[in-house]
Amino acid sequence: MPTAIISDMHGNGEALRTVLADIDARNIPRIVCLGDIVGYGPEPIACVDLVSQRCAWSLMGNHDFGVLYEPTNFNVAAATAAYWTREQFDAVEDADARTRLYQYLGQLRVRVVEKADLEGPEVLAVHGSPRRPINEYVFPDDVLTATDKLRQIFDLIESIAIVGHTHVPGVFTDEPDFYPPEEIGADMIYKFVPGEKAIINVGSVGQPRDHDPRASYAIMHPDHVQFVRLEYDVEKTASLIRATPALSPWLADRLYEGR
């Protein structure tokens, strides 16, 4: 059974709705989320509601954690967005609805291990990295500049890991190497190799940073993963950000350039 994997919505409801519509059009029966439902974007409540309704489970990202607790080590724009997001939750008049929002974020898991299929490989799901699940970045450049880091991370993986956090989609292998989706073929399908370990970064639904503004997600099958890129109404999200004084206009500008 194929599973759609989404990550890093960051309060971008327009991008999330576009991705969910595409998943429905493909008749994919199951969706999971790798975290960072909120943070940066103008529609945090809508995103939490959609993820809670549509996903089999979700992980906790560093921005989800920052809204619940404290946005430690965030830049000014990110920290301000986290506090603003908390204010939006607190402003929900219906006490039960407000409680559900906080309870949903509070029960998010740090890691999940499951099989892609009865015949498929074991899959470890984290937001950041298997070593530091909530907040460690695994960057494409690490295959050249941080080989010891990658070796330690791959030692923690049985077969396949799925991650988000960097907002840059692609496949890491234990060679080590990194393959962006556009380098693995026109259909953006990466076939798993028996005996090879791989880390799949599914990219970001709501704030891509690979210089491609289209929303990114992935579809996991027992023997391969397929990356999907979708155009969405960037202007609509950017306008909502600009209309919110607490959110930095820079958060709107970056959406057009995928950075």
N, C-alpha and C positions, 0 to 999 in steps of 0.2 A: 504494500500500500504506500503510495507516495505521500510525503509530508512536506508542506510548505513551511519554510523557516524564515521568519521575519526578525528584524532587530533594529534597534536605534531609531524608533519613530520620533523621539524627541518632541512630542507635542505637536507634530505636523499632521493634523487630522486629514487634510486634503490628500497628502501622499498616502496615508494609511488607507483611506477609503478607496483610492485608486488601486492599490495593491490587493486589497480584499476582493474588489470586483473582478480583478484578473484571476485570482485564485478560484473564485466561484465559476468563472467562465470556463476554466480548465477542469472543473469538477474534481478538484483535489479535496479529499474528504477530511484532511487533518492539518491543523496549523499549530506550530509552537513558536514561542517568542524568546529571544535571547536577552531581553532587557533593554533598559533605557527607554521606557515608554514615555517618560516625561523629560523636561529639561530643554531649555532654549526656545521651544515653540509655543504658539499662541493658543493651542487647543488641548491642554493636558487632560482635562476631565473627559472629553470625548474620546481621547486615545485610551485612557484607562478603561472606560466603559466598553469600547470595542474589543480591546485585547481580552478583557475578562469574559466577554460574551463569546468570542470566536476562537480563542486559543485553548488547546488541551492543557497547557501550562505555560508559565512564563518564568524567566529567571530575573534576579535582581541585578540591575546595572548600577554603576556608580552614581548616576544622576537620580535614579529611584531612591538609592540610599541617602543621597544628599538632601532630597526633599523630606524624607522621613526623619533624618537625624541632623546632620550638619554637612554643608558643602565644603569639606576640607580639601585644600589644594586645588580649588577651582580658580579660574581667572575671574576678573570682576564681572564680565558679562554673564558667565555661567552661574556664578554665585548669586547674582541679582535675580537671574531667571529662576533659580531654585527657590529663593525666598518668595518671589512673586507667585510661583506655582503653589506653594504652601498656602499663600493668601487666598488663591482661588478655591482651594479645597475648603478652607476655613469659612469662606463666604457662602458655601452651599447651605441654603436655608433648611432644607429637609435633613433633620438630624440622622435619620436612618441612611439616607443616600451619602451624607458626609462620612458616616462611620464605615460604610461599605468601601468607599474610596481608600481610606487609610488602612482598613483591614486587608484589602486586596494587595496593596503595596507591601504591607507588613508580612504577608505570608509568602512572598516570592522566594523561591529557592535559590541557592547559590550554585548548585550544580545538579545535573540530571544525567544518569547513565541508562541507556536503553538500546535495544537492538533496532536497526533500521527495518528489519523484517526477521521472521523466524530463520530464514536462510542467510540473512545479511550480517554485516559486521557489527560489533559493539560500537556505539556512538556515545562519546562524552560531550555534553553540552555545558558550556560556561559562557559568561559574558566577555571576560577579558582573556585569561589564559588558564590552562590547567594548574599552573603554579600559584597564581594569585587571581582567583576567579572573578572578582569584582572589578579590579582596577589595573591589571597589568596589560600593557599594550604589546602586541606582537606585530611589528612593522615589516613590510616587505624588505626593507634594507637590512633587517636583522640577519638575512641569509648570508650577507657579506661582512657585516660589522659586529655581529653578536652571535657567533656560532656556538659558543659555550652556553649561552642563554637558550638557544633553540635546542641544543642537545639535552639540556636538563628538562625542558618542557616536553620534548618527544619521549623522554624516559617515563613520563607520567601517563602516556597514552597507550592504550592497548591496540587500537587500530585507527579509528577516525575520531576527530574532535571537530565540533562546530562552534564558532566564536563570532563575536561582533566587535564592538568597542572602537576600533580604529576607523570605521566607516569606509574601509577600502576592501572591496571584494577580491577574492582570489583563493588559490590553493597553495599551501605550504606542503612540501614533502620533506622527508627525513634525509634527503641527499646532502645538505639542505638546498632547497630551491623554492622559488615563488613564481606562480603562473597566474597573471591577470586573466579574467574571463575571455578577453578578446584574443588571447594567445593560445587558447585551447580549442579553437575552432569556431566557425560561424554560428553554430548552434549553442555555443558556450556550455558544452557538456564535458565534464571530466569523469572518465571511467576509472574506478578504483582498481589498483593493481594488487593482486594477492601478495601478501607479505610486506607491502609498503605501508608506512604510516603517513597519514595526511591530516592537516588542519585546514578546515574549510571556513574562510571568513565570508559570511553571506552579504556583507556590505550593509548599507544603511537605507532604510525606507525613507526617513525624513530629512536627512542631512548628509548626503554623499560627500566624500572628500577625495575622490579620485579624479577630479576635474571633469566629471560627467554629472550634470544636475539631475539626471533621471533617477527615480526611486529604484532601489536594488533589493532583491530578495532571492532565495534559492529554493529549489525543489529537490528533496532527497529521495532517491530510489535505493533499493538494496545494492545495486552495482554501480551507481553513478550519481552525480549531482549536476543539476542544471541551474545556471544563473539566469535571472530574468531582469531586464531593465525596462522601466516604464516612464513615459512622459506623464507629468501631472501638471496641474495649474499652479506653477510656482508663484505667479503674481498674486494669486488669491492668498496664499500663506504669507508672502512677503508683506502684503497690504495689512493683514491682521497684526503682524509684528510691528510694523511702523505705526499702527494706530494704538499701540500699547506703550505708554511712556516708560514703563519699567523695563521693557525689553530693548536692548541695544539695536539700532538700525543696522549695525554690522551683521547681526544674525539674519537679517533679511537679505542683505547684499550677497552674502556668501552662497545663498541657495542658487542664485543664477549661474554661478561659476563652478559649483560642485567642489567647494573647498572648506 
